[in-house]
Amino acid sequence: MLDLRNLTRQFVHSGLLKAIYLRPQRGVEAIPVDAVDAFEGRGLAGDRSADRPSSSSVPSKRQVTLIQAEHLPLIARWTARPSLDAKILRRNLVVSGFNLLAARSPFADQALRVLVGNEVILVVTGDCAPCSKMEADAALGPGGYNALRGHGGVTARIVRGGTLRVGDVVRVVPD
């Protein structure tokens, strides 16, 4: 029988990186790209998170944001939309077929490492809570904040950089 530490490391299969979005600055629409360089300890090239100077010796927990593709139809339904373009949610990576919420270890001493493609390794650091901008008409409109609660994705640190490409496999790898 597996204990909880081992159970949290078991995944049925890998996922897929469906889309990449960059947010060059506040108030600007996210830009879709097919590939991007991920910088260890900083963020994605061309994204405002990578350009922020670190204010301490502790790296930011929000270097990249990810959202579950399977949640998009639910969010669309809850906001009375026929469909939803992920770019309005302002997350960097859209992943399908892989439970992002389960990729965050419940144990502080046992991080789960998420390999994207063959190079980039991420460590999920927390939930990506929605902001009040989701209520704006340009985003989800009235009720958008609550529609996204619990389905806003996750934040992550980049622990090994490299190039991310749409279509990359996403999987948990051993330490």
C-alpha positions as CSV (number, residue, x, y, z in Angstrom):
1,M,0.0,0.0,0.0
2,L,1.3,3.5,-0.9
3,D,1.5,6.2,1.7
4,L,0.3,9.7,1.1
5,R,3.7,11.0,0.1
6,N,3.9,8.4,-2.7
7,L,0.3,8.7,-3.7
8,T,0.8,12.4,-4.4
9,R,3.6,11.5,-6.9
10,Q,1.5,9.1,-9.0
11,F,-0.1,10.5,-12.2
12,V,-2.0,8.4,-14.7
13,H,-0.5,10.1,-17.8
14,S,1.1,13.2,-19.1
15,G,-0.5,16.4,-20.3
16,L,0.0,18.8,-23.2
17,L,0.9,22.5,-23.4
18,K,-2.0,23.8,-25.5
19,A,-1.2,27.6,-25.6
20,I,1.4,30.1,-24.4
21,Y,0.5,33.8,-23.7
22,L,2.8,36.7,-22.8
23,R,1.7,39.7,-20.8
24,P,4.3,42.4,-21.8
25,Q,2.8,45.0,-19.4
26,R,-0.2,45.8,-17.2
27,G,-3.4,46.7,-19.1
28,V,-2.2,45.2,-22.4
29,E,-3.9,42.2,-23.9
30,A,-2.0,38.9,-23.6
31,I,-0.1,37.9,-26.8
32,P,-0.2,34.3,-28.0
33,V,3.1,32.8,-29.1
34,D,4.1,29.3,-30.3
35,A,7.4,29.2,-28.3
36,V,9.1,31.2,-25.6
37,D,12.3,31.0,-23.6
38,A,11.8,30.4,-19.8
39,F,14.5,31.9,-17.6
40,E,15.3,30.1,-14.4
41,G,14.3,32.1,-11.3
42,R,12.7,34.9,-13.4
43,G,9.9,34.2,-15.9
44,L,9.2,34.1,-19.6
45,A,11.0,36.2,-22.2
46,G,8.7,39.1,-23.2
47,D,6.5,38.7,-20.1
48,R,6.4,41.4,-17.5
49,S,7.1,38.8,-14.8
50,A,10.6,38.3,-16.2
51,D,11.3,42.0,-16.3
52,R,10.5,42.6,-12.7
53,P,13.6,43.1,-10.5
54,S,13.7,40.8,-7.6
55,S,13.2,42.8,-4.4
56,S,14.8,40.1,-2.2
57,S,17.1,37.1,-2.3
58,V,13.9,34.9,-2.4
59,P,12.7,34.3,-5.9
60,S,9.1,35.2,-6.8
61,K,6.6,32.4,-6.4
62,R,4.7,33.8,-9.4
63,Q,7.2,33.6,-12.3
64,V,4.8,31.8,-14.5
65,T,1.0,31.2,-14.3
66,L,-0.8,28.1,-15.7
67,I,-4.4,27.2,-16.2
68,Q,-6.2,24.0,-16.8
69,A,-7.7,23.8,-20.4
70,E,-10.5,21.6,-19.1
71,H,-11.7,24.4,-16.8
72,L,-12.3,26.9,-19.7
73,P,-15.7,25.4,-20.8
74,L,-16.9,25.5,-17.1
75,I,-15.8,29.2,-16.7
76,A,-17.6,30.0,-20.0
77,R,-20.8,28.3,-18.9
78,W,-20.7,30.2,-15.5
79,T,-20.3,33.5,-17.3
80,A,-23.0,32.7,-19.8
81,R,-20.7,32.6,-22.8
82,P,-20.7,30.1,-25.6
83,S,-16.9,29.7,-25.4
84,L,-13.9,31.4,-23.8
85,D,-10.6,32.5,-25.2
86,A,-8.0,31.7,-22.6
87,K,-6.0,34.9,-23.3
88,I,-8.5,37.1,-21.5
89,L,-7.7,35.2,-18.3
90,R,-4.1,36.5,-18.4
91,R,-2.4,33.2,-17.6
92,N,0.8,32.2,-19.3
93,L,0.4,28.5,-20.0
94,V,-2.7,26.5,-20.9
95,V,-2.3,22.8,-20.1
96,S,-4.7,19.9,-20.9
97,G,-4.8,16.3,-19.8
98,F,-2.9,16.8,-16.6
99,N,-4.3,17.9,-13.2
100,L,-2.4,21.1,-12.4
101,L,-3.9,21.3,-8.9
102,A,-2.4,17.9,-8.1
103,A,1.0,19.1,-9.2
104,R,1.4,21.1,-6.0
105,S,2.8,19.0,-3.3
106,P,1.1,19.1,0.1
107,F,4.5,18.5,1.7
108,A,6.9,21.5,2.1
109,D,9.9,19.1,2.1
110,Q,8.8,17.3,-1.1
111,A,8.2,19.6,-4.1
112,L,6.8,18.0,-7.2
113,R,8.8,19.0,-10.3
114,V,6.8,19.6,-13.5
115,L,8.8,19.0,-16.7
116,V,7.5,20.9,-19.7
117,G,9.0,19.6,-23.0
118,N,12.5,18.3,-22.5
119,E,14.1,21.3,-20.8
120,V,11.9,23.4,-18.5
121,I,11.2,22.4,-15.0
122,L,8.6,24.2,-12.9
123,V,7.6,23.9,-9.2
124,V,3.9,24.8,-8.5
125,T,3.9,27.4,-5.7
126,G,0.2,28.0,-5.2
127,D,-3.2,28.9,-6.5
128,C,-3.6,31.7,-9.0
129,A,-6.5,33.5,-7.6
130,P,-8.6,35.8,-9.8
131,C,-8.3,39.6,-9.6
132,S,-11.0,42.2,-9.8
133,K,-10.2,42.8,-13.4
134,M,-12.1,39.6,-14.2
135,E,-15.3,41.6,-13.5
136,A,-14.5,44.0,-16.3
137,D,-16.6,43.8,-19.5
138,A,-13.4,43.2,-21.5
139,A,-12.7,40.1,-19.4
140,L,-15.6,38.0,-18.0
141,G,-18.1,40.7,-16.9
142,P,-20.2,40.7,-13.8
143,G,-19.8,37.5,-11.8
144,G,-16.4,36.8,-13.6
145,Y,-14.5,36.9,-10.3
146,N,-16.6,34.2,-8.7
147,A,-16.7,32.1,-11.9
148,L,-12.9,31.9,-11.9
149,R,-12.5,31.2,-8.1
150,G,-11.1,27.7,-7.6
151,H,-10.5,27.4,-11.4
152,G,-8.0,30.2,-11.9
153,G,-5.0,27.9,-12.3
154,V,-1.7,27.9,-10.4
155,T,1.5,29.9,-10.0
156,A,4.9,28.4,-10.4
157,R,8.7,29.1,-10.2
158,I,11.0,28.2,-13.0
159,V,13.8,26.0,-11.5
160,R,15.3,25.0,-14.8
161,G,15.0,27.2,-17.9
162,G,14.9,26.4,-21.6
163,T,12.4,26.7,-24.4
164,L,8.7,26.1,-24.1
165,R,6.7,25.1,-27.2
166,V,3.0,24.7,-27.9
167,G,2.5,20.9,-28.0
168,D,5.1,20.1,-25.4
169,V,4.4,17.2,-23.1
170,V,3.8,18.1,-19.4
171,R,4.6,15.6,-16.7
172,V,5.7,15.2,-13.1
173,V,9.3,13.9,-12.8
174,P,11.2,12.6,-9.8
175,D,13.4,14.8,-7.8
